[in-house]
């Protein structure tokens, strides 16, 4: 790991490997390894994708989307990117991830501003997010291992898909699609939105739902802040539906990680995490039904 970071960074910056100092690993991510490194007094972050991460992320699309959003000034500066490996070197943002602040609710206005900058930019992502196709693809990754999903999964998936006509009526804009607060960093009066692996055109309410990735209560409090008013019934319904979808999606991702041995490698019970996502999906679908 150390050799990779030093050799790639040295090549990217045109320095000697001896000039590259690995400071510490950033904790919190379950998919990628992120390190803070120092080169001649300047700090950078270096990303090493997790095992089999390429099955979930198209690196050519990721790179294209980073270039697209660069003009908005809400991302940290990328210095080097390898599409073959997913190695990425970026300027370090010396701020605080919102997942680490004592009261993230106090920053909901800042979160709203950065998402509005993105959603109202008029930019188009390299491609659509295509949630339904993505869910099927993630599902296939799991079934290709011979894994048989629980009947409950297919019941919940069918219930979600029964809302497709309702969801598809809303216009798509460029979305981050993983806008959980761990991907937002506050530095002085600037809020950064980091990690653009899943960028694509989508319903902006998808990003609002992502804000509640850890605690859905935060998304419920964020919705009127984002809208600038009390939500209408259909907006609350979209919020619950997209959060349910995200749980079905990450249910499959967690199952896949367990099947490829990451539960043992990382000391995380991804099978248990997958089960928890399925329970949450059922709760959110039930919540959406109250707004029909």
N, C-alpha and C positions, 0 to 999 in steps of 0.2 A: 504493500500500500504506500509506504513512504517513498519507495523508489519511483513509483508511478507519478506521485504528486510532484516530486522534485524534478524528474526528467521532463514531464509535460510542461510544467511551469517554466523551467529554464528555456525550453524551446520556444514557448509562447512569448516570453518577455526578452529573449536574447541575453540571458544572464547565465552565470555558472550555477550548477546545482548546489554548490556550497553557499550560494547567496540566498537559497530558499530555506526558510525556517518554518517548520510546522508548529504553530502555536497551540491550538487545541481543536477538538472536535465539537461541532455544534450538535447538541442533543435535541431529540424531539421527533425527528423524521423516522418513519417506519419503512420508507422505500429507498431513500438515498443516504449515502454517507457524505456529510458536509464538514469541511475542515477550514479553519481560519489559518492562513499562512501569512508570513511577513517576508517581503523582498525589498531590501534596501530601504527599510523604514516605512514602506507602504504595505497596508493590509489588504488582503484579497480573500475571497472564499473559493474553495475548490470542491466541485461536486464529483463524486464517484457513484454512478447509478447502482442500485441494489441488484441482487441476483434476478436475472430474467426480466428486468424492468423494461427491456425493449419490446416485450409483447404488449405492453400497455401504452407505450409512447412512440410516436413517429418523430424521430429526431430532426428530419428534414423539415417537417411541419413546425416543430417547436422553434427551430432556428428562424424560419421565415416569419413566424408570429412575433418573435422577439424583435426582429427588425421593424415589423409593422408598428408595434407599440412604442418603440424607442422615442418617437417624436412627442409622445405625451408626457415624458419626464416623470413617470410613476414607477419605473423599474430601475434597479441598480445597473450600472454600466457593465456590459459584458465585454470581456477582453479576448477570450479565446473559447472556441466551441468545436468539438469533434463530433460529427454526426455518426461516425462509425461506433464510437465507444460511449458517447454521451458525456464525456469529460467536459466540464465547463469551468472556466476561470472568470471571476467577476470582481469588480471593486467592492470592497467591504462597506456595508452601511452601518455606521456606528450609532445604532439606535436600539430601541427596545421592542422585541416582538410583542404584539398585543396579547398573545397567549400567556405572557409572563407578567403583565401589569396586574396590579392588585384589583382594579376595577375596570374591566374592558368596556363596561357600559358608558363610562365617561368619555370614551373615544368614538362613540357611534356616529357623531357628526363628521369626524375625520374619515371614517370608513365610508360613509355616504358620499362624501366629496370625491374620494378616489374612484369609487365605482361609477359615479355619474360622469367623471372625466372619461372613463373608458366607454361606458354605454352610450354616451351622447357624442362621441368623437366623430361619428360618421365613417369610421374605418371599418373595413371588412377583414375578418381573419382569413387565413390561408384556405380554410375549409369549415364546413359546419361541424358542430360537435356530434351530431347524429346519435342522440341518446339511445334510441331503440336498437339500432344496429350495434352500438357499442355494448349494450347489455347482452345481446345475443352472442357477440364475439367473446366477451368475458366468460359467459356461461359455457361456451364451447371449450375454452381453455381448461375448464374444470372437468367437463364430461369426457374430454379426450384422455383423461387419466383413468377413466372407468368409474369415476365417482357418480353416484346417483343422488340427485338433489331430493330433498324431502318434499313430499306432496305440498306441504305448507308453502314452500317457495313458489311453486307454479300457481297455487291459488292466489297468492299475493301479487305475483307478476300479472296474472290475468285481470285481477281487480284494477291494478294500475293501468294496464293497457285499455281498459274500458273507458278511460278518461282521455284517450289519445286525441279524439276529435276536438274536445274542449281545449286541450293544451296547444294543439297545432294551429289554432286560430290567431295566436299572438305573434307579432313580428319578431324576427331574430335580429340581434345586434351582436357585436363582438363581445364575448364574455371570457372571463378568466377560467371559470368552471372548476376552480379549486380554491375559492376565495375565503377559506377559513382564516381565522384571526392569527394562526401561527404563520401564515404567509404575508402578514402585514407588519411593517416595522415603522415605528414613529421615531423620527430624528428631528429634534427641535420643532419647527413648524411644518415639516414635510412628512407626509405619510407615503410609504413605499408599498407597492404590491409586488411580491416576488414569486418566482417559480411558475413559469408559463408553460409547463409541460402539457396541459390539457386545454389550452386556448382553442376556441372555435366559436362560430356564430351560434347563438342559442337564445332562448327566452331569458331576459335579464333577471327574472325572478329566480332563476336557477342560482345565480350568484348570491342573491339575497338569502336563499335557503342555505347556501354553503357557510354563511357567517355563523349559522347555528350548528356547525358540524359537531362540536363538543357538547354544547348545551343549547338545545333548541329554544329555550326561553330567551336566549340572546337574539335569535332571529326574529322571534315574535316582537321583541322590543325594538329591534332594528327596522322592521317593516314600515311603521309610520314615520320614522326618521327619514328613511330612504324616499318615501312617497311625499313627505312634507305635509301629510294629512292623515286622517284615520283611513285605514284600508277598506276598500269595498269587498263585498263577499267573494267575488271572483278572484281577487288578489290574494286573499287569505287561503282560498282553495288551491291556487297555484303553488303557494308557499309550502303547504302541507304535502301536496302531490310530488313536488320536485324533491322534497326532503325524503319522502318515502322511496322515490326512485334511487336517490343517492345511496340509501341504505341497501337496496337490492343490488346495486352495482358493487358497492364495497363488500357486500356479503360474498360475492363471487371472487373478488380480489383476495379477500382474507382466506377463503377456501383454497385458492390456488397457491398462496404463499405457504399454507400448511402442507399442501401436497408436494411442494418442491423442497420441503425440509427447513423452511425458514423459522418455524416455531422453535425447533431445536437450535438452529444457528444463532438466533437473536434472543432466545429466552423469552419469547412472547407466545402465548397460546392463541394462535390465529384461528384455530377451530372454535374456541370459545368466543373470540371476537366476531367471527362469522355468525354464530348463533345469536349474539347480542344484536347485530345489525338486522337480522330477520325479525326479531321481536320488535325492534324500533320501527321497522317498515310497516308492520301490522298496526302499531299505534298511530303512525302518521296517516296511514290510509283511513283509519277510523276517524281521525281528526278532520281529514278532508271531507268526509261524508257529511259532516255537520254544516258544510257550506254549500251543499248542492241545492 
